[in-house]
Amino acid sequence: MEHKIKRSLLNYFHEDEKSAQQQIRLPHQQLISHNLDSIQRSPSTSMVSPSHQNIMHSMMPPPSPDSPWTLSPLQSPSAPLLCHCIASLHRLDGTVHAIAAINGTVFTGSDSSRIRAWRQPDCFERGYLKASSGSVRAILAYGNVLFTTHKDFKIRTWIVTVSDNFKAKKISTLPRKNSLFMFPRRSSDGHKDFISCMAYYNSEGLLYTGSWDRTVKVWRVWDSLCVDTFLAHDDNVNGVVVNQEDGVVFTCSCDGSIKIWRRIYGQSSHTLTMTLRSQSSPINAMALSTSVVDSYVLYSGSSDGFINFWEKEKVSGRYNHGGVLQGHRFSVLCLVALGKLIFSGSEDTTIRIWRREEGKCSHECLAVVDAHRGPVKCLAASLEIDKEVGVLLYSAGLDQNFKVWRVKVTVEERSGSGQFLDSASNMKLREFEISPVLSPSWVERKLHGSHPSR
């Protein structure tokens, strides 16, 4: 059965219900647009019951009274001592589409026009930003700059201050609005469909955006101009990644291909240099791992449940297919690479944590986390510098839950726990032994084509 991701999956998302609004303003000098969004308070929104509060993380404060978010019960770890949930929030009237972490703050974008900011790692609500158009589809954070895409097919750029007082300032909208004294801009400046992904090339100040209109656009951030547009694929563009070392651009699509692009020297235009194709299944996500200098591994997650990876040759610069990571039962929807660790979220409701062996093509599945009660839509990860454990993982699923996981991966723990075996055959057997059992009703709907997203 082909598990192709169609737009019907996005129909699973619910539009926010309108409710009474409370105006909250940031200081004038920190925000160009004076009107921030109001915070919803649904009549059905309430704090969890006392029995559930007893199992909440003790450090986790409740959200603001007017927030549409409620605390949800924490989930026991799927792999003891490796990954456990430290915070869980539930949104009654919408689904999180995108997550980004920056300077101790996590941003979430949902069906509404609000981009909410949460403190790491306890998810205390710090504030939010508001755009004129709802349904935030993608978020990208780089330094103190935040890029967001919206329902109106536009990109907004924000300067964020995440010190003691959360502040934000919108500095541009791409494409920028026409002036009354200027000739109308060409219609090709903006995307014609949802912007699904973004990547930022820091050294040149270029923002790449991929869209369901099958094109990739290149924006020069400092003057808000679109400097290049190219038809990248024959179907929806689902992912775009930039190598910060050499500026090489990777794009993936529902047409089942990954394409590698380079900028022509001295120009703004891009040329196709290589096409990677290992299967005909739609590719939903990509991640680029750079654990050591000049060592790059590109990962792709597809609708057949496989994660393919390619390794870069140091001499030729070509990317050669290195193998396949198997384990997910349904589509892989999101990928994150952080050093040697790779995190994958799937339609089978699980998150898998993989580790690449240094200098080898082999990978080890460290854990299978029964994370959500619906498909895992998006992931983000950041280093927890003040902690020995190392990594904070953020996940959002179509069950309308947003969760924070603390991941601990050490050699001592791996050898001492007895759960992580070095033998490839034993590891493969263990993967199936600890895989979570899916809900029978979920599997039945999936196998009979009656997916809940329809």
SEMARSE-431763 format. One record per residue (C-alpha): residue in one letter; x, y, z. Coordinates in steps of 0.5 Angstrom, whole numbers, plus 500, padded with zeros to 3 digits. Layout:
<recs>
AXYZ ...
</recs>
This chain:
<recs>
M500500500 E503507498 H503512504 K503518500 I503524503 K497528500 R494535502 S488531505 L493530511 L493538512 N486538512 Y486534519 F488541522 H483545525 E482552524 D482556531 E475558533 K474566534 S473568541 A474574546 Q480578545 Q485581550 Q490586547 I497585549 R502590547 L510590547 P514596547 H513601541 Q521601540 Q521593539 L515592535 I513595528 S506593528 H503596534 N497590535 L499584537 D495578537 S490577543 I490570547 Q484566546 R480563552 S476558550 P470556555 S472549554 T479551556 S481549563 M487546568 V488539568 S484535574 P488535581 S490527579 H493529573 Q497535576 N500530581 I504527575 M506534572 H513536573 S514540579 M518545575 M513547570 P508553572 P502553569 P500557562 S497564563 P490564565 D488566558 S492562554 P488556549 W494551552 T493546558 L498542561 S497535559 P500528563 L507527562 Q509520559 S513515562 P520514558 S520509552 A527508554 P529508561 L535513562 L535515555 C529519553 H524522558 C518527557 I519533562 A514537559 S507536555 L502542553 H495540549 R492545545 L484544544 D483548538 G489547533 T495543531 V502546532 H505546525 A512548526 I518549532 A524553532 A529553538 I533559539 N537562545 G533558551 T527560548 V522555543 F517558538 T511554536 G507556530 S500553529 D493554525 S492561528 S496567527 R500567533 I507565534 R508563541 A515563545 W516558551 R522558556 Q526552555 P525547558 D519548563 C515551557 F513557561 E509562556 R514568555 G510571550 Y508571543 L508575536 K502576531 A502577524 S496579520 S495572517 G494566520 S496559520 V504559521 R506553516 A514554518 I519557523 L526558522 A531561527 Y538563526 G542567531 N537572534 V533573527 L526569526 F523567520 T516565519 T511563513 H504564513 K497563510 D498569505 F504565502 K508571505 I515571510 R515575516 T522577519 W523578526 I528581531 V527577537 T530579544 V530573549 S533576555 D529577562 N524581558 F521578552 K521583546 A520582538 K520587532 K518585525 I523588521 S520586514 T515582510 L517578504 P515580498 R515587501 K508591499 N508595493 S508603494 L503607492 F508611488 M511605485 F509601479 P506594481 R511589482 R511582478 S507577480 S513572480 D516575486 G511571491 H510564492 K503562489 D502556494 F504554501 I511555503 S513549506 C520550508 M526555509 A533555510 Y538561511 Y545562508 N548566513 S555568510 E551571504 G545573508 L540569503 L533566505 Y531560501 T524558501 G520552498 S513552496 W507547494 D508551487 R514547486 T519553486 V524555490 K525562491 V532566494 W531572498 R536577500 V534579507 W538586508 D534589502 S528584502 L529583495 C527576491 V534575487 D532568484 T526563483 F527556480 L522551478 A525545483 H521539482 D515536479 D511536485 N511540492 V517542495 N517539502 G524541504 V530545503 V537545507 V543549506 N550547507 Q553553511 E560551509 D560552501 G553554500 V550548497 V543547497 F539541497 T531540496 C526534496 S520533494 C513529493 D516527486 G521522490 S527526488 I533530492 K536535488 I543539489 W544546487 R549551486 R550558485 I553561479 Y559564481 G558572481 Q551571480 S544570483 S542564479 H542557481 T544551477 L542544478 T549539479 M546533481 T539529483 L539524488 R534518487 S533512491 Q526510491 S520513488 S516514494 P515522496 I520525500 N518529506 A524531510 M531532510 A537533515 L544535514 S549532519 T556535520 S559532526 V566533524 V570537519 D569536512 S564530514 Y557531511 V551526511 L545528508 Y538524511 S532524508 G525521510 S520518505 S513516505 D515508505 G518509512 F525509510 I531514512 N536514506 F542517507 W548520503 E555521504 K559526501 E566524498 K572529501 V575529494 S570530489 G564533493 R559528490 Y554525495 N554517495 H548513497 G550510504 G544506506 V537506509 L535506516 Q529502517 G524501523 H518506522 R512503520 F509509516 S511515513 V517519516 L514526516 C520530520 L528529521 V533533525 A540532526 L544534531 G552532531 K552524531 L544524533 I539523528 F531524530 S526522526 G518523527 S513518523 E506517522 D506511526 T506516532 T513514534 I520518535 R526514533 I533516536 W539514532 R546515532 R552514527 E558511528 E564516527 G568514521 K563509519 C556508515 S553504520 H547507525 E545505531 C537505533 L538508541 A531508542 V524508540 V519513543 D512512543 A511520543 H504522541 R497519539 G497521532 P503522527 V509526529 K508533525 C515536527 L521536531 A526541533 A533539538 S538544542 L543543546 E542543554 I549547555 D548547563 K546540564 E550534563 V545530559 G546534553 V540535548 L533537549 L528535544 Y521538542 S516534538 A509536536 G503531533 L497531530 D494529537 Q495537538 N500536544 F507539544 K512536548 V519537551 W524531552 R530530555 V535526551 K541522555 V546519551 T553517554 V557511552 E557509560 E550508560 R549505553 S554499556 G551499563 S544499561 G544492557 Q539495553 F544498547 L547492544 D553493539 S551487535 A548489529 S543483529 N541483536 M540491535 K535489529 L532484533 R531489539 E528494535 F522490533 E522488541 I521495544 S517498538 P510501541 V504497539 L499502535 S492503537 P488498533 S483503531 W488507528 V491501524 E485499522 R483506519 K490506516 L489500512 H482501510 G484508507 S480511512 H485515515 P483520521 S486526517 R481525511 
</recs>
